[in-house]
């Protein structure tokens, strides 16, 4: 039977009938919801050596060692290390030649009468893709979105079965594996905002691309990786930090992009509420800009990721085309100030009412949501092509019926002009850069930082023809 047609019961039953797949399940929090599926469908002795749950902290510490936080990536990793080691020690001699061992673990904080904050958890599986192979590992972070505890427990069980089945049957098909994590679920019930695949089963896999797939396939609205390429759960980076974000296509980053960021940072750090705080500077790659046709060009994306990594800041991949949704997402993780660095065309787009027709309050509701917390928009100017005059947030002409709204935001410093910019950068044309790269005309090189020019030429990025040299 095709894996795409299997529901959760069928997946659990198929694994129970596969004598080669054998392992343990250890679950902390929200019950033994994954193990329950394997026992419910029957034949669990064919796939399960042990299940366990250590609810009491002293019992948990006695087994896995003490922990600062019990719902954490570190705790999950400790559980996987311990359980997989026991499997090999106790069963390898007896059945190692014919089995592919796995250890599944989760540590979850679900909704309860004592806990009303966001329900979330870490979940992972360490497994052999063939008998006696060095183990591979998959770790994911989930947010449980159902309103009731029993619904969250059910969703947790489904994700767990999907994860174990995917590790056993779909590890060689990363796209199919990631899609399968949402089998029998919807984005209204679960969000998976971080995934990491390591080990011999995933040779050649770039986890930044896997983070992109989570957003592209709708498992989450945003995913993140650091400047060194490490995929992270967003709260690990964003938690209670002042955040300065620049959105762009970055194909490639030009001298104008960097000037925008430097000007924005110079303004941001002078805000009184940021005094003594080190801001997190963040690049955002939006799915609307990444998708050229039906999907995302993986090579193109990784080129952008490599170049942005060289600039030393984390990267957020998001499906938040509308800025108020992006703002709400960032304020989910921080209570500090957020600054958005925009070019003037982005500000003009922000004022387009056609984007808010689905909101009952239209553009007023959108701006109310966007600016309800401590958010400011820093606007980089443009030069008018015909007159040569500089257009900024200060002299921007807006529709007559929006003038008072705009004036309110500008006069209260929620929208600010960026000062101290490099006027030479205003002449940079991103489309001309892209055309020059493809044509190898050389005209584009003065508009792009030298290190990035070298990268493009060395890697054939963005359509540059390396064979021409």
Secondary structure as GFF3:
##gff-version 3
##sequence-region A 1 469
A	DSSP	three_ten_helix	3	5	.	.	.	ID=ss1
A	DSSP	alpha_helix	8	17	.	.	.	ID=ss2
A	DSSP	beta_strand	21	28	.	.	.	ID=ss3
A	DSSP	alpha_helix	33	41	.	.	.	ID=ss4
A	DSSP	three_ten_helix	44	46	.	.	.	ID=ss5
A	DSSP	beta_strand	48	52	.	.	.	ID=ss6
A	DSSP	alpha_helix	57	64	.	.	.	ID=ss7
A	DSSP	alpha_helix	73	95	.	.	.	ID=ss8
A	DSSP	beta_strand	100	109	.	.	.	ID=ss9
A	DSSP	beta_strand	119	127	.	.	.	ID=ss10
A	DSSP	beta_strand	136	144	.	.	.	ID=ss11
A	DSSP	alpha_helix	149	169	.	.	.	ID=ss12
A	DSSP	alpha_helix	174	180	.	.	.	ID=ss13
A	DSSP	beta_strand	190	198	.	.	.	ID=ss14
A	DSSP	three_ten_helix	200	202	.	.	.	ID=ss15
A	DSSP	alpha_helix	207	216	.	.	.	ID=ss16
A	DSSP	beta_strand	222	225	.	.	.	ID=ss17
A	DSSP	beta_strand	231	232	.	.	.	ID=ss18
A	DSSP	alpha_helix	234	238	.	.	.	ID=ss19
A	DSSP	beta_strand	243	247	.	.	.	ID=ss20
A	DSSP	alpha_helix	255	268	.	.	.	ID=ss21
A	DSSP	three_ten_helix	272	274	.	.	.	ID=ss22
A	DSSP	beta_strand	280	286	.	.	.	ID=ss23
A	DSSP	alpha_helix	287	290	.	.	.	ID=ss24
A	DSSP	alpha_helix	298	310	.	.	.	ID=ss25
A	DSSP	beta_strand	314	318	.	.	.	ID=ss26
A	DSSP	alpha_helix	323	331	.	.	.	ID=ss27
A	DSSP	beta_strand	338	343	.	.	.	ID=ss28
A	DSSP	alpha_helix	344	350	.	.	.	ID=ss29
A	DSSP	three_ten_helix	353	356	.	.	.	ID=ss30
A	DSSP	alpha_helix	362	370	.	.	.	ID=ss31
A	DSSP	beta_strand	375	380	.	.	.	ID=ss32
A	DSSP	beta_strand	382	383	.	.	.	ID=ss33
A	DSSP	beta_strand	390	391	.	.	.	ID=ss34
A	DSSP	three_ten_helix	400	402	.	.	.	ID=ss35
A	DSSP	alpha_helix	403	411	.	.	.	ID=ss36
A	DSSP	beta_strand	415	417	.	.	.	ID=ss37
A	DSSP	three_ten_helix	423	427	.	.	.	ID=ss38
A	DSSP	alpha_helix	430	439	.	.	.	ID=ss39
A	DSSP	three_ten_helix	445	447	.	.	.	ID=ss40
A	DSSP	alpha_helix	450	459	.	.	.	ID=ss41
A	DSSP	three_ten_helix	461	463	.	.	.	ID=ss42
A	DSSP	three_ten_helix	466	468	.	.	.	ID=ss43
###
